[in-house]
Amino acid sequence: MVTIPKSEIRDLCQRTFENAGLSDGNAIETIYNHLMYNEMSGKKSHGLLRIKWCIDAMKKKGVPDAKPSVALDLGALAIVDGQNNIGVVAAEHGAHIAIEKAKVHGISFVGVRNHFGTTGTMNYYNRLFVEHGLIGIAGCNSQALVCHPEGFDPVIGTNPISFGIPSKKTPCVIDITTAQWAYGKLLELHKAGQDLPMDAIVDKDGKPSQDIRDAMNGAMLPMNGYKGFSVGLAIEILSGALIGAKSGHNAVSGSDGIFFITINPDMLVGQEQFEEHVEALLQEVKASRHNANVSEILIPGERSERVYNATKSSKTIDIIDTAYQDLKDLAA
């Protein structure tokens, strides 16, 4: 790890994207804010490491030259055309539409397609929904890397599923991959020179592997066998076939997709009652008995929020050496 001033990171990011031909300052700011939030909340696998992904993707897909637009609007339902933008730019546009629709209709479903690079973490969008007092459910598909638990050909993406639930004091934000390990986490371990876990990858012949290249050349394993694969398959469909995005490895071509479901609890039981009742449940969970070697029971999302709050006032940040070097090379 190296400790770098945040102002330097911002400058490097700006120059990196400008060097790649992206002149839209708002798009660059959106990408920086999302990836930097992940970095500061301890999710380095989805932080600054992803900038090189975005640049490499732009070399293949071209520099975005239009803003995301609404392709379909049916009241509480919408599909956003990302207009070949970086994933986080297209997805954030869709997230704000989902917020407005839930405030009007009580519930919304918004799908976002035709984007590339990275959509970041679902955690980021669900925290945005929670800030507006909404329940959020988010999921996305991605490059097919994950095999069936009894197969070894990649057929679905690592496909995270996430929930954001507002409460009186302790928002609950759940964000999990449906693969045994997130690809970004494996990349983080690889970049840091650490061994990969034995339960993450198989090679092209289905044999366990610790070679990061086999995540692409072989396959990644689903979380908890059939259970994780089943959820991942559902996410593949909801963020693919349902919104006109890609599905599977070769089944249906197209871009990755992301979906948001937002629910307005104020229209059901009232905001205050809902948040009080959720808080009561979460406090019961936190107060439950636990092993002596556990100092405190944490609610999903609580740890990363504490990490973020502890680092947001600092003028510096610790980042992976190789990620910093990549940024300097790209910004030169």
N, C-alpha and C positions, 0 to 999 in steps of 0.2 A: 504494500500500500504506500501511496505517497500523499502528503497533505498539500493541497493546492488552494489558493484563494478562489472563492466562488466567482469573483469578478473576472478572473482569468478564464475560468471554465465557460462563462457566458460569452466572452470575447472569442474563444476558440470555436465554440459552437456556431456563432454568427458567421465567422470567416469560413468555417468548414462548409456550411450550406451555401454561402454566397459563391465560394470557389466551385461548387458543384452546379451552379447556375440557378439556384432558387433565390429569387429576389423578393418574394412576398414576406415582408417583415412579420406580419401577423402569424403566418404559418410557422415561421422559424421560432417565434415566441411560444406558440402552442406546443411545438415539439420539445423545446427546451424545458418549459414548465413541467410537462408531464414526465419526461425522463429524469429531470432533476428531483422531482418529488419522489420518484421511486428510489433514486440513489440515496436521498436523505432519509428515507424511511426504512433503509436497510435492504431494499429489494434491488441489489446491484445487478442481479441477473436481468432485470428489465430497466436498468438505468442507462448510464452513459455508454455501456457496451453496445447498445442498440444504434448508436449514431452511425457507426460504420456500416451496420446492416442497411440503414436508410440510404446512405450514399451509394453503396453497392447496388441497391435496388433501383435507384434513380438512373444509374448507368445502363441498366437493362430495360427499364420501363419508360425512361424519359423524365424530364423535369416537368412537374405539374404546371399547367398554364391556365387553369380555370378553378373556380371555387366549387365546393360541394353544393349540390342542388337537390331539391325534392323531386323524385321521380313519380311518386304516388302519394296522394293525400286523401284519406278516407276517414276523416274525423279523428277517431282515436288510433287509427292505423296509418303508418307511413313507411315508405321506403326512400332512403337517401342514396343518390348516386354520388359516390365520392369523387367523381371526375378525375380519376387517376392521381389522387393525392396520397401523401403519406398517411398511413392508417390512423395515427392519433389525430390528425387534422380532420379527416372525414368523420371519425367516430365522435369527436367532441361536438362537431356540428350536429350530429344525430342525437347526442345526449341532451343538448339544450332543447331540441324539438320535443323529445320525450318528456322533459320537465313541463314544458308549456301545455302539452296535450293532457298530461295527468292532472294538472291544475284545473283544466276546463272540463274534462270528461270523467275524471276520477281514476282512469286507468289508460295506459297507452302501450302499444307495441310499435317499436321503430327498428327497422332493419337497415343496415348500411353495407353497401357493396361497392365494387369498383374502386379499390384502394390497394396500396402495396406497402411493403416495408414492415412496420410494426404498429399494432393497435395498443401497445403498452400493456398495462395491467387493468383488469376489470375493477380492481380495488379503487382505482383513481376515479372512475365514473360513478361508482356506487357511493363514494364519499361525497361527490357532487350532489347526487340525488338526496342523500341524507341531510346535507346542508339546507336543502329546500323542504325538509320535512317529509320526504317521500320514501317509500320502500322501493328498492331497485333490485332487479334481477338481470344479470348480464352474462352473456356467453359469446364465444367466438370460435370459429374453426380456423385452421391454419394448414400449412403444408402437411400432407399426409406422411407422418413419421411413425405412427403407432399401429402395432399389429393386433389382431385378435388374440386372446389368451392361448388359443390352441393353434395359432398360425405364426408365421414369421415374415409375411409380406406387409409392408405399411399400407394401411387402408383408410385411416382417419387421422386428424390432427391431434395435437396435445390438448386442445379444446377445454379451456378453463370454464368453470361455472362459478358465479359470484352472486352474493346477496348483500344488500345494504339495508339496515333496519335502524331507523332513528329511535332514540330513547331519551329519557329525561337528562341523564348524565353520561351514559356509556354507550355510544353507538356501536352496533354489532355489524362488522363488515367481514364477510366470509369470502375468501378467494382461493380456490384450489384448482390445480390442474387435474385432468382425468387420466394423465399418464402417471406412471410411478414416480417420475421425476420430470420437472419442467426442463425443456431443452435449454432455456436460458440459464438455469441453475447449473446444468452440466457444463455449459460453456464457461460460466463463472469459475467453476472448480478447475477446469482445464487451463484457463488463462492464469489462474493463481498457482499453477503447477502442482495441484493436488490430484490424488488418484480418484477416479470415478467409482461410484458404487457398483457392486456386482449385479444388482437387481434392476438396472436401468435399461440396458441395451443388449440386443442380440445381433450377431453378424448376419451376413446374407444367407448363411446356412442354418440359422436358428440357434447358434451356440452363444452362451454368455460372453460379453465383451466389455472391456474397459477402454476401448479406443473410441474417442469422440467422433472419428470419421464414420464409424459404424452406425451412428444415429442417423446419418444420411444414406449410407450404403447398405445398411441392414435395416433394423427397426428398433423403435423404443417400445418398452412394455407398458401395458395399461395398469393403472392404479388398482391394486387389489383384485386382479384377474377380471372375472366377468362383471363384477359390480362397477368397477371403474370404466371398463369398455362400454357397458350399456349406457351409462350416463354420457360418455364421450360420443357415442353414436347418436344419441338424441340431440346433443349440441351440434353435431355435424349437420343434422337435418334442419334444425331451427335456424341456424345461421347460414345455411346453404340453400337447400331445395326450397325452403319457405320464402326466401327473399330474392331468389334468382342469382345466387352466388354459387361458387364451386361446391362439389360434393365428392368426397373420397379421393382416391389417388388419380384414377383416370375416368371414373364413372361420369362425371359432369364437369366440363371445363369452366373456367371463370376465375374471378378473384376470390380471395378469402372474404368472409362475411362476419358481421357482428350484429347482435340484437340486444335491445334494451326493453324490458318490461318495467313500467313504473306504475305504482299504485299510490293513491292519495288517501291515507288513513283518516284524514279529517272528514271525508265524505261518508265514512262508514260508522266509526264509533266516536269520532271527535279526536283531534290531535292530542289534546292534553291527556285524555283518558288512555289513549293508545300508548303514548310515551311513558306514562306512569306505570302502566301494567307491564310493558316490556322491561322497564327498569327494575320493577319488583322481581321479575323472573331472573334477570341477569344478576341481581344482587344475591338471590338465592343460590344461583350457580357458584358465584364467587365465594359465598360463605360456606359452601359444602365442605365436608371433611376431606382431608387429603394427606398424602404421605408426609412424614416429617422432613424429608429432603426437598420438598416443594415449598418455596417461600410464599407463593401466592398463586391462586388460580386466576388466569387471565381470560377475558372474553376474546373471541376471534377478532383480530384487527387491533386489539389494544396494545400489543407489543410494538407493532410497526408505528402506531400513532405516537407512542411515547418516544421512540427513536427519532421520529420526525421532529417532534416538539423540542427535543434536546439538542437538535442540530440546526434548526431553522434560524436561530439568532446568531450562530457562529459565522464568521466571515471566511472560514476555510472549510474544506471537506476532504475526507480521505477517500481516494479512489484507487482502483486497481492499476498498477504500474503500466500494464500493457494497454489498458483503455486510455490512459493519459497520453501514452506515446502515439497511439493511433490518432487521437485528436490533434496532437501537434503536427503529425505528418499530413493529415488531411487539411489543416488550416494553413499550412506553409505556402 
